[in-house]
């Protein structure tokens, strides 16, 4: 097949860019002819961050128009900021009749829910005009499907959940080794440290822990910041906390090691563009118990008491309570972690994700 592929590719590394790259790699391996239009930007900021970004977007729109109409299918991811949504509508406009061959893939959720909340607004009507002509929309979980109610028919909406990379699935020996020693409980925050991701609330919770309890834990943070100033403020804030370590942006073996060593993964997110964090599934594959929030599509992959413990958004006190429970009941946490590892094998492999995605898109695959 000949496929026009409009999506952000790494860098920077985000859950969306990781998933998109996996699809592009498989398409290439399967021998499809793919024309990529890379919508990535050089920062984590949403919306229009500079005049140069406007120029980049216009060039991407021009490239899309110049690519022609000789495609069997179009794959395109949705943006969730107002500026990003207007960019998407412009891309759908220049696609013309190719819109009827276009699959939109929403890798977020919360931001799009807000954008499309009012179907009678000018933005709702604009989206309605273009969305009713696309072939279909893919979302990450059942809770995210109603975002498009009234914009596309229910039979045009498909659910394809995320996945964890193969290299992150730890074996039984490594799992046993990790949980054999809970003298120091390791808690990992692995996500880009953006406003709303919950790293600041986790840090407040750490400061609130009694010294005797804090000594039971080691906290590892890894990920990128929106700005150098944000990074410097965070690094300054943790200098007084000996049990807290920041590892920067991690890839490959460094990322695998952090996940493999962690007993618990903590993501107390209320991020306005959150969908279904791929990092939670990576934690499952790595044999971690999870602490997270009921936000956006998270509870499509997370059940309190089965995969970990729920914490409340913007609430450091609830994180403290969860950490106290963890310290009191490490054996119970281990049971949850082992369940997560088994669940990842059943539901969240790269192969299962791509098979489902290809089935939805009606593309042939060797995966």
C-alpha positions in Angstrom: 0.0 0.0 0.0 1.0 3.6 -0.4 0.3 5.5 2.8 0.6 9.2 3.7 1.8 9.3 7.3 1.2 12.6 9.2 2.4 12.3 12.8 5.1 13.5 15.2 8.2 11.3 15.3 11.0 11.4 18.0 12.7 13.5 19.1 11.5 14.6 21.5 10.5 11.3 23.1 6.9 11.2 24.2 4.4 8.3 24.6 2.9 9.4 21.3 6.1 9.6 19.4 7.2 6.2 20.7 4.0 4.6 19.5 4.0 6.4 16.2 7.6 5.3 15.5 6.7 1.7 16.2 3.9 1.8 13.6 6.2 3.5 11.0 8.9 0.9 11.6 6.5 -1.9 11.1 5.0 -0.4 8.0 8.5 -0.1 6.5 9.3 -3.7 7.5 6.2 -4.9 5.8 7.2 -3.3 2.6 4.5 -0.6 2.4 5.4 2.7 0.6 5.2 5.3 3.3 5.5 9.1 2.8 6.0 10.6 6.3 5.2 14.2 7.2 6.9 14.7 10.6 4.8 16.9 12.8 7.2 16.9 15.7 8.4 20.1 17.4 11.6 20.8 19.4 9.9 21.4 22.7 7.2 19.9 25.0 5.1 23.1 24.9 1.6 22.8 23.5 0.2 25.2 21.0 2.2 27.9 19.1 5.5 28.4 20.9 7.2 30.7 18.4 7.0 32.3 14.9 9.4 29.6 13.6 6.8 27.0 14.7 4.2 28.7 12.6 6.6 28.6 9.6 7.3 24.9 10.2 3.6 24.1 10.3 2.9 26.0 7.0 5.8 24.0 5.4 4.2 20.8 6.6 0.8 21.8 5.2 2.5 22.7 1.9 4.3 19.3 1.8 1.0 17.5 2.5 -0.7 19.4 -0.4 2.3 18.7 -2.7 2.3 15.0 -1.8 -0.6 14.5 -4.2 -3.7 12.3 -4.1 -2.3 8.9 -5.1 -2.5 7.2 -1.7 -4.4 4.1 -0.6 -4.7 5.4 3.0 -3.8 8.4 5.3 -2.7 8.0 8.9 -2.8 11.2 11.0 -2.5 11.9 14.7 -4.7 14.5 16.4 -3.2 17.6 18.3 -5.0 18.7 21.4 -4.2 22.4 21.8 -6.4 25.0 20.0 -3.6 26.0 17.7 -2.8 22.3 17.0 -6.5 21.5 16.3 -6.7 24.4 13.8 -3.6 23.0 12.2 -5.3 19.6 11.9 -8.3 21.2 10.3 -6.1 22.9 7.7 -4.4 19.6 7.0 -7.7 17.9 6.5 -8.8 20.7 4.2 -5.7 20.3 1.9 -6.2 16.5 1.9 -9.4 17.1 -0.1 -11.0 13.8 -1.2 -8.3 11.9 0.7 -10.2 12.7 3.9 -12.5 9.7 3.2 -9.3 7.5 3.3 -8.0 9.2 6.5 -7.7 7.5 9.9 -7.2 10.0 12.8 -5.4 8.6 15.9 -5.9 10.4 19.2 -3.0 9.6 21.5 -4.2 12.0 24.2 -7.7 12.6 25.4 -8.3 15.2 28.1 -7.4 18.2 25.8 -9.5 17.0 22.9 -12.5 16.4 25.2 -12.3 20.1 26.2 -11.9 21.3 22.6 -14.9 19.3 21.3 -17.2 19.8 24.4 -19.4 22.3 22.6 -20.6 21.1 19.2 -22.5 24.4 18.6 -19.4 26.6 19.0 -17.5 27.8 15.9 -14.7 25.3 16.8 -17.2 22.5 17.2 -18.9 23.3 13.9 -15.5 23.5 12.1 -14.4 20.1 13.5 -17.8 18.7 12.7 -17.5 19.7 9.1 -14.2 17.9 8.6 -14.6 14.9 11.0 -17.8 13.7 9.3 -15.8 13.0 6.1 -12.9 11.0 7.6 -12.8 7.2 7.4 -12.5 6.7 11.2 -11.0 7.7 14.5 -8.8 5.6 16.8 -8.7 6.2 20.6 -6.7 4.6 23.3 -9.5 3.4 25.6 -13.2 3.1 26.0 -13.5 6.1 28.2 -12.1 8.3 25.4 -14.6 7.2 22.7 -17.4 9.6 23.8 -15.1 12.6 23.0 -16.2 12.2 19.4 -20.0 11.7 20.1 -21.9 13.8 17.5 -18.8 14.2 15.3 -18.4 10.8 13.8 -20.7 7.7 13.8 -20.1 5.2 16.7 -19.1 2.5 14.2 -16.3 4.8 13.0 -14.6 4.9 16.4 -12.1 2.1 17.3 -10.2 1.4 20.5 -6.6 0.4 20.3 -4.7 0.4 23.6 -1.1 1.2 24.0 1.8 -1.1 24.6 5.2 -1.6 26.3 8.4 -2.1 24.3 9.7 -5.7 24.2 13.0 -4.8 25.9 11.1 -3.7 29.1 9.5 -7.0 29.8 11.6 -8.4 32.7 12.0 -12.2 33.2 11.0 -14.2 36.2 14.5 -14.3 37.7 14.8 -10.5 37.6 11.3 -10.1 39.0 12.1 -12.4 41.9 15.5 -10.7 42.6 13.9 -7.3 42.7 11.1 -8.2 45.2 13.4 -10.4 47.3 14.8 -7.2 48.9 12.3 -4.6 50.0 14.6 -3.1 52.7 14.7 0.0 50.6 11.5 0.5 48.5 12.3 2.1 45.1 9.7 4.4 43.6 10.0 5.7 40.1 8.6 8.7 38.3 9.3 8.3 34.6 7.6 10.8 32.4 8.4 14.2 31.0 8.2 16.6 34.0 5.6 19.0 32.7 3.0 21.0 34.6 0.2 18.6 35.6 2.2 15.4 35.3 2.3 15.2 39.1 6.0 15.4 39.8 5.6 18.5 41.9 2.9 16.9 44.0 5.1 13.8 44.5 7.9 16.0 45.6 5.6 17.7 48.2 4.6 14.3 49.4 8.2 13.2 49.8 8.9 16.3 51.9 5.9 15.5 54.1 7.1 11.9 55.0 8.3 11.4 58.5 12.1 11.0 58.5 11.9 7.4 59.7 9.5 6.5 56.9 11.4 8.5 54.2 14.5 6.4 55.0 12.6 3.3 53.8 12.4 4.8 50.2 14.5 5.8 47.3 12.8 8.0 44.7 14.0 8.2 41.1 12.8 10.8 38.6 13.5 10.7 34.9 12.2 12.8 32.0 12.5 16.1 30.3 11.4 19.6 31.2 9.7 22.4 29.2 12.6 24.7 29.9 16.1 24.9 31.4 14.7 27.1 34.2 12.2 24.4 35.2 14.9 21.8 35.3 17.2 24.0 37.4 14.4 24.7 39.9 13.6 21.0 40.3 17.3 20.1 40.7 17.7 22.8 43.3 14.5 21.6 45.2 15.9 18.0 45.6 19.3 18.9 46.8 18.0 18.8 50.4 16.4 15.4 49.9 19.1 12.6 49.9 16.7 9.9 48.9 15.7 11.7 45.7 17.6 11.3 42.4 17.1 12.9 39.0 18.4 11.0 36.0 17.6 13.3 33.1 16.0 12.0 29.9 16.7 8.2 29.8 16.7 5.8 26.8 17.7 2.2 26.1 19.5 0.4 28.9 19.4 3.3 31.4 15.6 3.3 31.1 15.3 -0.5 31.3 17.5 -0.5 34.5 15.4 2.2 36.3 12.2 0.3 35.5 13.6 -3.1 36.4 14.9 -1.8 39.8 11.7 0.0 40.7 9.2 -1.6 43.0 6.5 1.0 42.4 5.8 3.5 39.6 4.1 6.8 40.6 2.3 9.0 38.1 -0.1 11.3 39.9 -1.1 13.1 36.7 -3.7 15.6 36.0 -2.0 16.7 32.8 -4.4 18.6 30.5 -3.4 16.6 27.4 -3.2 13.2 29.1 -4.6 10.1 27.3 -3.4 6.7 28.3 0.2 7.0 29.6 2.4 4.4 27.9 4.7 4.7 30.9 2.1 2.9 33.1 2.2 -0.1 30.7 6.0 0.0 30.7 5.8 -0.2 34.5 3.5 -3.2 34.2 6.0 -5.0 31.9 8.8 -4.2 34.3 7.0 -5.7 37.3 6.0 -2.6 39.2 3.0 -1.8 41.3 1.5 1.5 40.2 0.2 4.6 42.0 -1.8 6.9 39.7 -5.0 9.0 39.3 -8.4 8.5 37.7 -7.7 11.0 34.9 -8.6 10.9 31.2 -8.3 7.3 29.9 -6.1 5.8 32.7 -8.8 3.7 34.3 -9.2 1.9 31.0 -5.9 0.2 31.8 -5.7 0.6 35.6 -8.0 -0.8 38.3 -7.4 0.3 41.9 -6.6 -2.7 44.1 -5.7 -4.8 41.1 -2.9 -2.9 39.5 -1.9 -0.6 42.3 -3.4 2.1 44.5 -5.3 5.2 43.4 -4.1 8.7 44.4 -6.0 11.9 44.0 -5.0 14.6 41.5 -3.3 17.7 43.0 -3.3 16.0 46.4 0.1 15.2 48.0 -1.6 13.9 51.1 -3.1 11.0 49.2 0.3 10.2 47.9 1.7 10.2 51.4 -1.1 7.8 52.4 -0.3 5.5 49.5 3.4 5.4 50.4 2.6 4.6 54.0 0.5 1.7 52.9 3.3 0.6 50.6 5.8 0.6 53.4 3.4 -1.3 55.7 2.4 -3.9 53.0 5.2 -4.6 50.6 4.0 -8.2 50.2 0.6 -6.9 49.0 2.4 -4.5 46.6 4.4 -7.4 45.2 1.2 -9.3 44.4 -0.1 -6.4 42.5 3.2 -6.0 40.6 3.2 -9.7 39.6 -0.4 -9.3 38.4 0.7 -6.4 36.3 3.6 -8.3 34.8 1.2 -11.1 33.7 -1.3 -8.6 32.4 1.3 -7.0 30.3 2.1 -10.3 28.6 -1.6 -10.9 27.8 -2.6 -7.4 26.7 0.1 -4.9 26.2 2.8 -6.3 23.9 4.0 -4.4 20.8 2.9 -7.2 18.6 -0.7 -7.3 20.0 -0.9 -3.5 19.7 0.2 -3.5 16.0 -2.0 -6.5 15.1 -5.1 -4.7 16.5 -4.1 -1.4 14.8 -3.5 -3.1 11.4 -6.9 -4.8 11.7 -8.6 -1.5 12.3 -6.8 0.2 9.5 -7.4 -2.8 7.2 -3.7 -2.9 6.3 -1.7 -6.1 5.7 1.1 -7.0 8.1 3.7 -9.6 8.9 3.7 -8.8 12.6 
